[in-house]
Amino acid sequence: MFLMPATPSQTRGLSLVYFFSYKTSTHKTERGPNSFISFFMVPHIQPYMTDPPSSVEVIEPGLVLLRNFVTDSECQKLAQIAMEIGQTGFYCTEKGGERVLNTGEARGRIYDAASCFPREVLTCCNEAVATCRSFDSSMPPMDCTHVLLNMYTTTEGLTWHRDIYENDGKSDHPVVNLCVGASCKFGVKHSDEDPERVFTLRSGDVLLFGGTCRLIKHAVLEILMDDFPKWMKGSPIRFSFTFRDSPEVLGREEEFKYFRVSEHLVGQNDFKVPRNSKTFRGLPALPSQSWREAHTRPEFDDSTWQFDRLPSWSESIREAL
Ligand SMILES: O=C(O)CCC(=O)C(=O)O
């Protein structure tokens, strides 16, 4: 069994719990000088000998960071799953025969229905949401319908944006982001005038943004290629599993197959965060994001999609399983 069947706090052996409060206005959030409310211990129910203790940080209502939520060995299995799925998913082959990452950047991307992913992957999301909601009562529930899996291969991250597209989910249900492998600097801010809040996300950390933070602006500022789990054996890669509740696009995954920041990150500057994020309606995908259209692009040869750059640590994990 991948994760022990227990209540979230039992499963995760939560130890340190921090609560922060923020002075909030409609779309602007600011951490006040006396924002540190409490710090207390929760009994360790199932300590992990090899992992640091888990903690919950309610950064503000609707924005929660679960540190060390997924154990190191679980992360290792998730990385293995990501590599296997990525064999056909992270790369495309150009007409000249060169295999390139399918975002046009140093990042591979897979977007698909949750049902295409192994159950273990979804278990992490479900447990993270349950744990988060037991600490932040404002966080709405979520039923994961889709997974976006990113693979970062260099220090290059992902530019500032809000998750405003139809396939990100139309409701205020949380987006759940699990970090596996190399660490990253992750930034959030409600508006451009706000100071950036930057968190280091390490392997096993889960960040949730929902409710009044569902449309928060965020960015992967940098991948920290010198901070990664031992089992990556000197070949650091960052995976992010981003779980979404977007039932409206079930069966339409083909429309959202590609996302190239240079072409498809549209409507961000004109987007006005609605006062009621429950009434939010996502922006439709551009036709060029679809699998069908990619087939017609002269530079791609999707008929020969293949993955041929498995790093050595993946092979050793495969042997160990
Ligand atoms: O990879 C990440 O951690 C963030 C991904 C993200 O923000 C997105 O795809 O919208």
PDBQT file of the ligand as one rigid body, heavy atoms in Angstrom, charges set to zero:
ROOT
HETATM    1  O1  LIG A 401       5.243  23.537 -11.746  1.00  0.00    +0.000 OA
HETATM    2  C1  LIG A 401       4.770  24.193 -10.821  1.00  0.00    +0.000 C 
HETATM    3  O2  LIG A 401       5.121  24.048  -9.663  1.00  0.00    +0.000 OA
HETATM    4  C2  LIG A 401       3.729  25.227 -11.111  1.00  0.00    +0.000 C 
HETATM    5  C3  LIG A 401       2.928  24.908 -12.308  1.00  0.00    +0.000 C 
HETATM    6  C4  LIG A 401       1.968  25.999 -12.613  1.00  0.00    +0.000 C 
HETATM    7  O3  LIG A 401       1.927  27.024 -12.004  1.00  0.00    +0.000 OA
HETATM    8  C5  LIG A 401       1.050  25.841 -13.715  1.00  0.00    +0.000 C 
HETATM    9  O4  LIG A 401       1.265  24.957 -14.545  1.00  0.00    +0.000 OA
HETATM   10  O5  LIG A 401       0.083  26.608 -13.797  1.00  0.00    +0.000 OA
ENDROOT
TORSDOF 0
